[in-house]
Amino acid sequence: MTTHAQGLSNPANSQPGDALITAHDLTLRYGSKTALERASFSIPKGRVVGLLGHNGAGKTSLMKALVGLLPADGSLSVLGLSPRHQRNALLEQLCYIPDVAVLPRWAKVSELMTLMGGLQPRFSAARARELLKRTSVSESDKVKNLSKGMVTQVHLALVAAIDARLMILDEPTLGLDVISRKSFYEMLIEEWCDGERSVLISTHQVEEVESLLSDVMMLDEGRLVLNISLEDMDKRFVALSHDPATAEAIANAHPLLRYRQQGGRSAAIFDGAPPAEIAALGERIRPSLVDLFMALTRNPALHAKRA
Ligand SMILES: Nc1ncnc2c1ncn2[C@@H]1O[C@H](COP(=O)(O)OP(=O)(O)OP(=O)(O)O)[C@@H](O)[C@H]1O
């Protein structure tokens, strides 16, 4: 891992004894293109981890490696198994919705349940029926007659009816409206998460998922630049809201990011508490996940928008 990544990763977040995923120096390549560079992290049980990064940051590649679809350098263990060499055993024990997931359009929901029962030993049709009751979809509906949001709900109901310890979701709410996204996340948290199971979820809806997450991993151009619990994030990163008159002094203290809050007031984020004389120039506020994301990932377009 690069110096930058090491500086921002959080060893206190790792609990190897409870870990469902352990990666050390994980590197992923497509020919000469490096999609992920020497990432080390672990995901313990009972966590809801957001995987954030701009387009091309490496999120899908990492998820593919976790389910054995992409060869990896370094070491990787998922549910105690090697994804590449014990893929079949692994797939019996985890749920995965890839970003390109589709359900067969010709099928009825009841037929999908029969299919799942045949393919996945840990699938419970009774559980899927329970979960479907949360949606407006019935078993006799055909996939081709459902809206995009309904299809996604069916997909989640089918996958969440698998008795697994780990769920990996690659941008599961892409293309859904805000109500559909909300009901998707409600079903996920209320019906699947039980304090023992963990979810790794990639998304661009940073603001929306903040309240769901226990932890966040941020990728920037293939580097893991932050891996931290939301609790520790609040303790570690300090944002100061300040008057324009103090902007120069604040800038000289080298914050991670200077930005404008809603309402136009200036603010700056520091990694750790700034010196007392700098802290005295502003009012401490809580940095949002979006603000931190902008501070730690380099997307010129986004930075320009916030300036
Ligand atoms: N099949 C492939 N062949 C070559 N390069 C690839 C391939 N798939 C991905 N890449 C490259 O690997 C890098 C990471 O891509 P990846 O799809 O993992 O990013 P991502 O964070 O999921 O992006 P997005 O948010 O746009 O889905 C990118 O530079 C991409 O161009």
The ligand as a Gaussian input file, in Angstrom:
#p B3LYP/6-31G(d) Opt

LIG

0 1
 N      -12.436000      -5.936000     -18.191000
 C      -11.590000      -4.936000     -18.022000
 N      -10.488000      -4.823000     -18.805000
 C       -9.610000      -3.813000     -18.626000
 N       -9.735000      -2.861000     -17.670000
 C      -10.804000      -2.920000     -16.871000
 C      -11.788000      -3.958000     -16.994000
 N      -12.738000      -3.757000     -16.054000
 C      -12.372000      -2.656000     -15.377000
 N      -11.217000      -2.159000     -15.870000
 C      -10.490000      -0.957000     -15.382000
 O      -10.215000      -1.125000     -14.005000
 C      -10.427000       0.106000     -13.299000
 C      -11.434000      -0.137000     -12.177000
 O      -12.699000      -0.421000     -12.789000
 P      -13.966000      -0.839000     -11.897000
 O      -15.028000      -1.282000     -12.831000
 O      -13.513000      -1.789000     -10.853000
 O      -14.330000       0.572000     -11.227000
 P      -15.625000       0.985000     -10.405000
 O      -15.128000       1.715000      -9.183000
 O      -16.519000      -0.173000     -10.172000
 O      -16.302000       2.033000     -11.382000
 P      -17.853000       2.434000     -11.607000
 O      -18.265000       3.232000     -10.405000
 O      -17.786000       3.271000     -12.846000
 O      -18.645000       1.171000     -11.793000
 C      -10.867000       1.122000     -14.334000
 O       -9.746000       1.876000     -14.720000
 C      -11.352000       0.284000     -15.499000
 O      -11.125000       0.936000     -16.718000

